[in-house]
Amino acid sequence: MKSINRRSVLLAGLGAAGAGAMAACSSGSTRGNALVNPSGSTVAAAERKRESTGRQQKLTLTAAPAVIDLGGGVMPKTWAFDGRAPGKEVRLSVGDTLVAELSNQLPNKTTTSIHWHGLALRNDMDGVPPATQTAVRSASTLTYKFIAGAPGTYFFHPHVGVQLDRGLYAPLIVEDPKEPLAYDDEWVIVLDDWVDGVTGTPDEVFAEVKQGMGDMGHMGGHPASSSSSPSGGMDHDGMDHGDMGHMGGMDMSESASPSPGGMSMKFMHMGATSKLLGGDAGDVKYPHHLINGRVANDPAVYTGKPGKKVRLRIINAGSDTAYRVALGGHKLTITHTDGFPVRHQEVDALLIGMGERYDVLVTLGDGVFPLVALAEGKDANGLALMRTGSGSKPSATIRPKELDGKIMTASQLRAADDVRLKTAQTDVTHQIRLTGGMANYDWAINGHPFDMTDPEANPILIEEGQRVRLDFVNDTDMWHPMHLHGHTYQVGASGPRKDTAIVLPKQKISVFFDADNPGQWMLHCHNAYHGEAGMMANVAYRA
């Protein structure tokens, strides 16, 4: 299937030489504000300040068509790194330099890139065409080289079109040589919602959803506009919350029958509702939800010993699905989110939006236990097994009671003392209004959809050395996981350090970060389809 999207059309004729070449020649719309060039001297100077071990880890990542085995006889044709999804885990230590050559073997002159999600790295290695680099043409290569400056659980994926919703992703673990946690083993867990090669391609999904809902927007879980008013109540996390009631709806996504307006409904999920997410849970109907690349009826298995303590590194690499995660018969002790430590919290389950990562510790019981990733609001789940003794395999649709126990979200966590931001005067505050809706599928930030032909249009301007406050104000009727590249922010005065945070409908949350990594950085919704529709902005340093 020929894959065409706005980015690939724009960049098809451009070479892969010179990261930052596009950014250097698109300064006409900044209205007198010169911006830091992603490959300029300021960025190079910031990189020289990073502590380095002098060690290099070299690898080649080949993006190419592949038929992959998801288990249970499900073998879709997709795009993947080196023929597998998730791709092979990359693991290095703080201060090591990653030297990764991307070889683009994708068909039909499709361009691509790699974004190193969550890492505060040098700007011209961030992998975001056309803002920080020229997209990598088919049959071309580009080498990414940067110092991994902070320990944590990360992953990498393309930042072109809706390629995130294919198989082009893999975990990236940066180890702390002074690791304070004590545990016996690790299990890296990658969650994903899967459509590619089963019911269609992500490009076909986007083509359908971007038509908007029109009059259908008044039905089911997809309101046509952001007209409902906030409740005015304050939750225990101190944030403003709006109407948290269920939005009922029909699930019309099983067939491709047209809506009353004549629109195809092959991929649209109209019955996805969740109180945890403030109503509408998602746009897309996925035939499978995967844990470590396996379908629920043929799950991945971790084998351990009773009494051992295991660190689970959980990554949501999905494109439209939040997951409620629990391990049957066990408590989870949350230790980190998005790579940064938090005050430890013991919970039954956690909610993880697209792009978020959580690290938890578990002490293993004796038997066979289901690790369930419930697709929040979508009545489906992913499944993996933890086997420490005898016992039968649970059903693919098992729902352990922990899923309905104590559920922790990021707003309830607190940063560990050693990573909490130092008290400082805020130098600049930017209001980040999340706008648009399902009616016209016009998702945007501050009413401006991101312009791929002019990435420096409507920048959110900051200066090096500033303490920056971003006020996320969600004017829409849907939740958005908002991801900031190149930095981690603190949620509120003492909340966790994050790079991706869930902003519920009709809610405002404030985050703070220090402007210590010059360049041009994307701020966007990590719902792949919302971001591609335009819910993205450029947080740009003044030169």
Phi and psi in degrees as a GROMACS rama.xvg file:
@    title "Ramachandran Plot"
@    xaxis  label "Phi"
@    yaxis  label "Psi"
@TYPE xy
-72.0749  128.002  LYS-2
-103.906  117.629  SER-3
-127.242  132.308  ILE-4
-144.806  173.723  ASN-5
-59.4199  -41.0892  ARG-6
-68.0052  -44.0635  ARG-7
-67.8748  -34.1343  SER-8
-64.7433  -44.6483  VAL-9
-62.7323  -38.8352  LEU-10
-108.087  2.65989  LEU-11
-57.9985  -32.933  ALA-12
-91.1102  5.61766  GLY-13
-101.981  142.831  LEU-14
-80.8575  173.319  GLY-15
-94.8116  5.57421  ALA-16
-76.206  144.521  ALA-17
72.1346  78.3366  GLY-18
-55.8725  133.873  ALA-19
91.0047  -0.604599  GLY-20
-62.4968  -39.4315  ALA-21
-65.314  -42.8165  MET-22
-63.1645  -30.3931  ALA-23
-72.8174  -18.904  ALA-24
-115.748  19.4573  CYS-25
-128.441  44.7805  SER-26
-97.3478  11.4302  SER-27
-73.686  -15.7343  GLY-28
-105.902  7.1067  SER-29
-84.3815  2.79126  THR-30
53.7162  51.6995  ARG-31
90.3548  -4.30247  GLY-32
-101.438  104.984  ASN-33
-70.6925  134.647  ALA-34
-106.354  152.501  LEU-35
-60.8604  130.295  VAL-36
-76.3025  130.1  ASN-37
-56.4101  -25.6338  PRO-38
-113.837  23.6154  SER-39
-87.3502  -177.264  GLY-40
-67.2267  -31.2896  SER-41
-64.9528  -41.1088  THR-42
-66.8449  -43.1993  VAL-43
-62.0118  -37.6613  ALA-44
-65.3077  -40.1668  ALA-45
-64.3459  -36.9335  ALA-46
-65.8401  -37.6627  GLU-47
-65.0381  -23.2024  ARG-48
-78.4449  -16.0735  LYS-49
-72.5276  137.586  ARG-50
-70.9779  133.563  GLU-51
-124.313  141.912  SER-52
-83.0325  -14.5168  THR-53
84.6604  -9.04485  GLY-54
-83.2172  145.625  ARG-55
-120.995  140.679  GLN-56
-117.528  119.722  GLN-57
-107.873  139.297  LYS-58
-153.969  159.947  LEU-59
-116.892  130.923  THR-60
-114.602  114.09  LEU-61
-101.998  112.914  THR-62
-88.5577  117.428  ALA-63
-155.72  161.154  ALA-64
-61.6235  145.541  PRO-65
-155.56  148.744  ALA-66
-99.4894  117.32  VAL-67
-112.778  153.706  ILE-68
-100.177  108.442  ASP-69
-92.4457  4.44482  LEU-70
87.4835  162.695  GLY-71
62.927  22.543  GLY-72
79.8987  4.77623  GLY-73
-87.8177  111.692  VAL-74
-133.406  75.686  MET-75
-77.7349  155.114  PRO-76
-88.8247  127.457  LYS-77
-145.811  -166.914  THR-78
-114.07  138.381  TRP-79
-151.433  162.941  ALA-80
-84.2562  116.724  PHE-81
56.4434  34.4506  ASP-82
77.6056  17.3142  GLY-83
-145.912  153.236  ARG-84
-142.717  125.863  ALA-85
-61.2976  159.422  PRO-86
-67.1316  170.506  GLY-87
-61.733  133.808  LYS-88
-57.9704  137.362  GLU-89
-107.688  129.541  VAL-90
-136.241  129.606  ARG-91
-148.752  177.923  LEU-92
-107.031  158.012  SER-93
-53.3369  132.63  VAL-94
90.7734  -11.5319  GLY-95
-73.0426  152.367  ASP-96
-100.713  125.344  THR-97
-92.2573  128.127  LEU-98
-120.157  99.873  VAL-99
-118.908  116.327  ALA-100
-90.96  120.145  GLU-101
-91.6286  121.483  LEU-102
-107.883  115.411  SER-103
-91.8733  105.882  ASN-104
-113.174  26.5673  GLN-105
-73.4728  152.861  LEU-106
-81.3139  170.018  PRO-107
57.981  36.4037  ASN-108
57.3988  31.2187  LYS-109
-74.9352  127.815  THR-110
-86.023  162.897  THR-111
-156.385  -177.937  THR-112
-163.371  177.014  SER-113
-128.057  125.368  ILE-114
-104.669  130.376  HIS-115
-95.047  87.7837  TRP-116
-66.307  120.793  HIS-117
97.0136  -16.5379  GLY-118
-81.4727  133.882  LEU-119
-87.4758  84.6175  ALA-120
-112.891  -177.417  LEU-121
-69.5869  144.304  ARG-122
-61.8258  -39.028  ASN-123
-76.6698  -0.739958  ASP-124
-106.426  8.13422  MET-125
-75.496  -19.2322  ASP-126
79.8106  36.1561  GLY-127
-120.266  91.2154  VAL-128
-72.353  144.795  PRO-129
-94.5701  11.0135  PRO-130
-72.1982  -45.7  ALA-131
-113.252  -10.0354  THR-132
-160.397  166.332  GLN-133
-83.0103  138.438  THR-134
-61.2825  148.67  ALA-135
-82.3417  118.69  VAL-136
-70.5585  158.174  ARG-137
-59.5921  141.159  SER-138
68.3877  19.3158  ALA-139
-120.777  170.114  SER-140
-130.552  158.508  THR-141
-147.748  135.638  LEU-142
-102.488  124.534  THR-143
-94.6724  131.967  TYR-144
-140.04  120.773  LYS-145
-160.619  159.838  PHE-146
-87.9408  132.548  ILE-147
-84.8561  104.501  ALA-148
-90.841  -16.1351  GLY-149
-137.719  138.831  ALA-150
-71.0222  157.557  PRO-151
150.85  -178.212  GLY-152
-100.777  118.014  THR-153
-132.339  -179.217  TYR-154
-154.676  172.94  PHE-155
-135.104  152.145  PHE-156
-163.788  165.895  HIS-157
-70.8611  162.168  PRO-158
-128.474  46.3194  HIS-159
-130.967  123.751  VAL-160
55.8276  -139.041  GLY-161
-109.879  34.8536  VAL-162
-64.5723  -20.6412  GLN-163
-54.7425  -30.3368  LEU-164
-87.8055  13.7602  ASP-165
-102.832  -152.873  ARG-166
-99.0691  15.8071  GLY-167
-88.9883  72.504  LEU-168
-156.829  157.212  TYR-169
-162.273  154.27  ALA-170
-74.8613  149.077  PRO-171
-131.283  116.508  LEU-172
-112.767  123.469  ILE-173
-106.794  112.782  VAL-174
-83.2578  148.994  GLU-175
-97.6785  115.224  ASP-176
-63.8928  -16.5292  PRO-177
-110.732  36.7018  LYS-178
-49.7062  118.711  GLU-179
-82.4411  -19.1442  PRO-180
-76.59  143.416  LEU-181
-108.729  122.271  ALA-182
-158.558  165.919  TYR-183
-96.5889  -26.8433  ASP-184
-158.818  168.151  ASP-185
-125.659  149.718  GLU-186
-135.453  113.698  TRP-187
-86.8575  126.211  VAL-188
-121.15  116.825  ILE-189
-111.729  120.483  VAL-190
-98.1596  144.317  LEU-191
-156.547  144.185  ASP-192
-97.2244  130.791  ASP-193
-122.006  126.263  TRP-194
-125.695  -30.4247  VAL-195
-60.8219  126.47  ASP-196
77.0599  2.54283  GLY-197
-108.41  -64.977  VAL-198
-108.198  -9.04211  THR-199
166.094  -168.748  GLY-200
-110.613  159.952  THR-201
-58.3132  -33.8416  PRO-202
-64.7526  -37.1016  ASP-203
-68.9027  -37.5271  GLU-204
-60.1334  -48.5409  VAL-205
-64.6138  -38.3217  PHE-206
-60.2612  -34.9296  ALA-207
-75.4902  -50.8145  GLU-208
-68.7198  -31.4269  VAL-209
-72.1586  -9.69086  LYS-210
-65.7604  -19.567  GLN-211
79.6619  172.899  GLY-212
-100.541  -17.9763  MET-213
54.8596  -131.923  GLY-214
-64.527  -25.4951  ASP-215
-64.7222  -18.4071  MET-216
-62.0104  -16.887  GLY-217
-85.3823  -2.99492  HIS-218
-104.733  154.111  MET-219
58.7413  -144.024  GLY-220
-86.1075  10.9354  GLY-221
-124.65  84.4636  HIS-222
-60.5812  149.723  PRO-223
-76.3875  -25.8338  ALA-224
-146.526  177.955  SER-225
-99.781  57.9705  SER-226
-95.6894  -14.0715  SER-227
-70.2644  146.005  SER-228
-97.6342  150.199  SER-229
-61.5709  152.78  PRO-230
-76.3437  -22.5669  SER-231
83.573  -1.38992  GLY-232
-81.3396  158.306  GLY-233
-115.385  125.867  MET-234
-80.8973  175.788  ASP-235
-68.9049  -15.261  HIS-236
-84.9509  1.34601  ASP-237
79.7855  10.0051  GLY-238
-104.071  154.728  MET-239
-77.6119  129.579  ASP-240
-121.402  148.247  HIS-241
-102.719  -153.329  GLY-242
-65.5618  116.476  ASP-243
-103.965  13.0896  MET-244
-73.6212  161.579  GLY-245
-66.7126  142.383  HIS-246
-108.298  111.925  MET-247
-70.1197  172.472  GLY-248
174.532  166.761  GLY-249
-95.511  143.8  MET-250
-95.9362  98.4674  ASP-251
-102.952  15.1189  MET-252
-90.1057  -2.26218  SER-253
-72.6711  -23.961  GLU-254
-124.388  170.273  SER-255
-99.0536  22.3652  ALA-256
-67.0917  143.27  SER-257
-73.1913  153.883  PRO-258
-76.6273  172.935  SER-259
-54.5706  -26.6261  PRO-260
-86.2272  3.24506  GLY-261
89.8753  6.05287  GLY-262
-85.3844  138.28  MET-263
-65.691  142.329  SER-264
-121.378  35.2478  MET-265
-65.5385  -38.9595  LYS-266
-111.23  -18.479  PHE-267
-70.1821  130.219  MET-268
-102.209  114.032  HIS-269
-104.234  -1.13623  MET-270
-113.608  15.3122  GLY-271
-84.1346  104.167  ALA-272
-131.126  146.812  THR-273
-152.844  128.057  SER-274
-64.4437  -38.0336  LYS-275
-61.5012  -29.568  LEU-276
-101.95  8.11183  LEU-277
80.2737  16.1823  GLY-278
132.112  -108.523  GLY-279
-67.0172  121.886  ASP-280
-93.0578  -24.9185  ALA-281
-179.532  168.358  GLY-282
-100.701  -28.2048  ASP-283
-115.564  137.113  VAL-284
-89.7389  118.382  LYS-285
-106.506  133.83  TYR-286
-73.2285  -22.5591  PRO-287
-141.449  147.62  HIS-288
-122.738  124.079  HIS-289
-108.553  146.448  LEU-290
-121.316  119.917  ILE-291
51.4956  42.6439  ASN-292
74.9327  19.4046  GLY-293
-126.226  140.836  ARG-294
-74.2271  162.871  VAL-295
-65.8812  -30.1578  ALA-296
-86.7245  2.07459  ASN-297
-145.773  67.7768  ASP-298
-78.4617  158.548  PRO-299
-68.2168  149.297  ALA-300
-127.29  129.466  VAL-301
-102.356  131.162  TYR-302
-110.75  125.56  THR-303
-141.309  -167.487  GLY-304
-122.142  141.339  LYS-305
-55.9284  141.887  PRO-306
87.6923  -13.5952  GLY-307
-77.0934  149.434  LYS-308
-101.3  127.136  LYS-309
-122.358  138.179  VAL-310
-94.7277  119.327  ARG-311
-96.6985  125.108  LEU-312
-105.692  106.635  ARG-313
-105.461  125.237  ILE-314
-122.929  126.332  ILE-315
-95.9491  100.341  ASN-316
-94.6193  12.2875  ALA-317
-71.1402  172.509  GLY-318
-112.58  -20.9109  SER-319
-147.106  11.3528  ASP-320
-131.806  125.93  THR-321
-86.8071  146.689  ALA-322
-120.178  138.297  TYR-323
-99.2744  117.084  ARG-324
-112.027  132.693  VAL-325
-147.172  152.641  ALA-326
-113.285  111.949  LEU-327
-51.1305  133.403  GLY-328
77.31  9.74327  GLY-329
-137.064  153.222  HIS-330
-94.5968  151.838  LYS-331
-112.071  131.986  LEU-332
-105.533  108.374  THR-333
-73.3767  126.942  ILE-334
-115.686  -28.4236  THR-335
-145.606  153.004  HIS-336
-138.107  135.621  THR-337
52.5194  36.5728  ASP-338
91.0712  -14.6471  GLY-339
-109.079  140.507  PHE-340
-69.754  148.054  PRO-341
-125.012  164.187  VAL-342
-61.973  129.607  ARG-343
-61.0973  137.517  HIS-344
-134.006  128.421  GLN-345
-92.9148  127.054  GLU-346
-138.155  169.121  VAL-347
-91.0978  -34.2101  ASP-348
-151.815  163.467  ALA-349
-136.454  155.386  LEU-350
-106.794  127.074  LEU-351
-129.772  116.655  ILE-352
-83.8708  170.345  GLY-353
-58.719  131.538  MET-354
88.9023  -14.952  GLY-355
-80.3931  156.573  GLU-356
-135.727  144.348  ARG-357
-132.525  139.479  TYR-358
-108.38  134.107  ASP-359
-136.327  154.117  VAL-360
-107.266  139.475  LEU-361
-134.921  143.313  VAL-362
-101.555  119.127  THR-363
-72.2489  133.724  LEU-364
-83.388  -171.933  GLY-365
-109.915  115.64  ASP-366
144.39  -151.401  GLY-367
-122.238  123.395  VAL-368
-125.636  138.714  PHE-369
-85.7845  127.544  PRO-370
-95.8887  112.432  LEU-371
-112.482  131.376  VAL-372
-110.718  95.2718  ALA-373
-74.406  123.238  LEU-374
-71.2274  101.197  ALA-375
-55.9449  119.829  GLU-376
80.774  -0.412092  GLY-377
-112.671  2.27084  LYS-378
54.2036  47.9641  ASP-379
-155.619  169.001  ALA-380
-158.581  158.684  ASN-381
-98.3751  158.145  GLY-382
-143.687  136.634  LEU-383
-134.618  165.052  ALA-384
-119.913  142.84  LEU-385
-112.933  112.813  MET-386
-111.933  120.849  ARG-387
-123.339  -4.72624  THR-388
-166.061  -161.44  GLY-389
-77.2023  157.695  SER-390
151.372  157.619  GLY-391
-89.3027  157.147  SER-392
-72.1586  129.846  LYS-393
-72.1685  166.976  PRO-394
-69.8598  158.288  SER-395
-65.1532  -21.9096  ALA-396
-107.79  19.4843  THR-397
-59.6727  142.145  ILE-398
-125.538  88.0753  ARG-399
-61.0558  150.026  PRO-400
-62.1987  -23.0622  LYS-401
-61.034  -25.422  GLU-402
-60.1652  -25.8034  LEU-403
-108.487  15.9966  ASP-404
-90.5918  -141.985  GLY-405
-74.2045  113.287  LYS-406
-108.429  126.568  ILE-407
-105.013  135.427  MET-408
-118.726  165.116  THR-409
-59.0753  -31.7646  ALA-410
-64.2499  -18.5677  SER-411
-94.8171  -4.96556  GLN-412
-90.216  161.663  LEU-413
-129.183  141.303  ARG-414
-63.9047  143.218  ALA-415
-62.1987  150.83  ALA-416
-56.9891  -37.236  ASP-417
-78.0153  -7.75151  ASP-418
-118.702  0.0329856  VAL-419
-66.9  140.091  ARG-420
-61.8587  140.679  LEU-421
-67.0048  145.895  LYS-422
-60.9688  129.243  THR-423
-155.007  154.81  ALA-424
-71.0322  134.846  GLN-425
-72.8278  128.198  THR-426
-90.6293  -32.9702  ASP-427
-149.236  139.624  VAL-428
-121.244  130.499  THR-429
-119.695  131.032  HIS-430
-87.0419  125.345  GLN-431
-111.222  91.7171  ILE-432
-84.4532  126.774  ARG-433
-92.7695  118.122  LEU-434
-126.717  166.021  THR-435
105.566  -168.59  GLY-436
-179.639  -177.191  GLY-437
-75.279  -24.0186  MET-438
-56.195  -49.2358  ALA-439
-113.931  2.15823  ASN-440
46.9669  53.999  TYR-441
-111.374  45.5739  ASP-442
-59.6713  138.038  TRP-443
-159.914  172.493  ALA-444
-115.965  126.096  ILE-445
54.3565  33.1251  ASN-446
78.4871  -0.450776  GLY-447
-112.484  110.116  HIS-448
-66.1419  142.199  PRO-449
-62.6109  135.593  PHE-450
-101.688  106.039  ASP-451
-65.4312  -23.0089  MET-452
-82.854  -12.8692  THR-453
-147.568  76.2399  ASP-454
-65.9505  -13.8178  PRO-455
-94.5023  6.29059  GLU-456
-71.6193  142.739  ALA-457
51.4211  50.2583  ASN-458
-71.7265  152.194  PRO-459
-94.5125  104.208  ILE-460
-86.2042  132.774  LEU-461
-137.887  169.554  ILE-462
-129.187  147.015  GLU-463
-58.8827  134.901  GLU-464
94.9176  -9.13761  GLY-465
-78.9088  150.316  GLN-466
-91.1258  119.963  ARG-467
-109.443  136.629  VAL-468
-114.859  130.673  ARG-469
-113.926  124.668  LEU-470
-101.473  104.089  ASP-471
-79.0377  118.598  PHE-472
-118.845  108.454  VAL-473
-88.6061  101.438  ASN-474
-84.6331  -1.27718  ASP-475
-97.0516  174.681  THR-476
-97.8012  20.6864  ASP-477
-139.032  154.056  MET-478
-79.3364  153.758  TRP-479
-139.971  125.119  HIS-480
-83.8796  107.654  PRO-481
-94.824  120.261  MET-482
-112.7  128.793  HIS-483
-108.954  126.456  LEU-484
-78.8348  150.439  HIS-485
75.8113  -0.710822  GLY-486
-149.04  163.325  HIS-487
-118.682  140.733  THR-488
-111.209  160.646  TYR-489
-101.392  131.02  GLN-490
-80.6731  111.833  VAL-491
68.7144  -163.006  GLY-492
-73.5823  -30.0398  ALA-493
-144.252  14.6689  SER-494
-72.9477  -175.456  GLY-495
-71.3209  156.565  PRO-496
-81.5273  126.018  ARG-497
-139.408  160.282  LYS-498
-117.283  -8.821  ASP-499
-139.435  124.971  THR-500
-136.701  140.796  ALA-501
-77.4188  126.65  ILE-502
-114.21  113.406  VAL-503
-76.975  160.739  LEU-504
-59.2483  138.384  PRO-505
62.417  23.6352  LYS-506
-113.833  151.172  GLN-507
-120.136  131.071  LYS-508
-130.952  147.415  ILE-509
-110.739  136.354  SER-510
-128.983  155.633  VAL-511
-131.387  141.267  PHE-512
-150.368  159.879  PHE-513
-95.5207  129.919  ASP-514
-79.519  85.542  ALA-515
-124.034  14.3478  ASP-516
-140.331  83.8257  ASN-517
-63.2893  149.809  PRO-518
147.966  -158.11  GLY-519
-121.985  122.302  GLN-520
-127.812  133.176  TRP-521
-74.942  140.285  MET-522
-123.102  118.878  LEU-523
-156.966  161.448  HIS-524
-72.8673  132.183  CYS-525
-88.948  9.99122  HIS-526
-71.839  115.708  ASN-527
-56.3243  -34.2882  ALA-528
-80.1047  -34.4052  TYR-529
-66.751  -44.2668  HIS-530
-61.6599  -43.9862  GLY-531
-66.9808  -31.242  GLU-532
-71.6583  -19.479  ALA-533
137.72  -1.7487  GLY-534
-80.2124  73.0196  MET-535
-154.925  145.849  MET-536
-145.024  163.291  ALA-537
-104.178  110.772  ASN-538
-87.4379  104.495  VAL-539
-116.89  135.117  ALA-540
-80.5229  134.923  TYR-541
-67.7253  140.649  ARG-542
